Amino acid sequence: MKLDRLRKSFDELARFTDEGEGINRLAYTDTERNARNLLMEQFEHAGLTVRTDYAGNVIARREGRSPDLPVVATGSHIDSVYAAGEFDGTAGVLVALEVMRSLADEGVETRHPLEVIIFACEESARFGASTLGSKAMTGCLDPVYTRSLTDKNGITLMQAFRENDLDLEEVHLAERFPDEFKAFVELHVEQGPVLERQEAAIGVVSAIAAPIRFHVHVGGTADHSGTTPMDYRHDALLGGAEIALAVERAALAELEHGTVGTVGVFSVQPGAMNVVPGAADLYVDIRGTSRESRKRVVDALENAVNEVAKARSLDIWMDEMSREEPVKMDGTIVVELKGVCEERGVSWLDMPSGAGHDSMNMATLCPTGMIFVPSKGGISHNPEEYTSMEQLMEGAEVLRTFMLKQAKVF
């Protein structure tokens, strides 16, 4: 494999971005579609047959000697959040491209076919819903829910599909079945600091944490800040702050299980310095790999809502926005990935993933694993996100070795 060629791939793809800091390549936009088209051409040049399914997923297939055998697949996504870095998702696609190019360079033949999948709409940045492409592929996409999705400009998912020559009413036709796959493994940047701090080259993912997300609305009374005595106030901001701190305390109590709680959005109305806040809205993300631990944090949130509402005479309600279940990676694949690292003399860690990935949907369809490579400073979803080409090449070698073992080289 060629490090300079991999670096060039990143440079070429980084040109596909809308205005703003960092990378802005949102799902189903013209910019993302143009990036997809470039990659489709590059996979074709590497000798793969390329198609787009009914959800907009790109499937690049390298035929095996026995084309009827189930495929050994890899892949990730190229859509981004706002003001993103160059590596989230993209690393898994471009490393897979380099692996396929290297197989073509060396004339390697496998018994099983190989596939690289570029999943559509992995990020929730545009429509508020994540991993839509892999959900469609695994038959997990709720058609009623998807019809309601709209971006901040009022464009519906249905309209975005039409602009990409897709039909949301046909998205169920993207579903694939277990007998089509032998294995799926996704390479991804860690998006956290653990590998770097532990000086490990590879993370072998054991499980993927999943979030439960809530919208909490706190209703108080907007009053004049100068004429309303402190003991007469129904301050929505302070009520919301108590709830946010309760989430933090509950998550800290679950440190040994790795469960985390985040209040990522906290908006206040009317938002004037001389007005007691009359309303507050909190958006809460609680995630972990242990269902029991995660439930304890959710219970603590519900208790805080009830207690704060009563103590401060506030009108508080909470709505569950989404719920996904933690997913364990296939035990056999985890063992095999660790074995590949040992064979290659590469340092590795057994670790969970705190972020959601397309792999958690693929795990419902076929034996699935994940490979992490380090993220500098643990930074991700940020223009400063960085993984060196050398670190990516280390991951590429592990991915290539694993796929060839699975696909059986002639």
Secondary structure, DSSP 8 states (H G I E B T S, - for coil): --HHHHHHHHHHHHT---SSSSB---TTSHHHHHHHHHHHHHHHHTT-EEEE-TTS-EEEEE--SSTTS-EEEEEEE----TTB-S-TTHHHHHHHHHHHHHHHHHT--BSS-EEEEEES--SSTTTS---HHHHHHTT---HHHHHT-B-TTS-BHHHHHHHTT--GGGGGGG---GGGEEEEEEEEE--SSHHHHHT-SEEEEEEE-EEEEEEEEEE---EETTTS-GGG---HHHHHHHHHHHHHHHHHTTGGGT-EEEEEEEEEES--TTEE--EEEEEEEEEES-HHHHHHHHHHHHHHHHHHHHHHT-EEEEEEEEE---EE--HHHHHHHHHHHHHHT--EEEEEESS--THHHHTTTS-EEEEEE--GGG--SSTT----HHHHHHHHHHHHHHHHHHH-B-
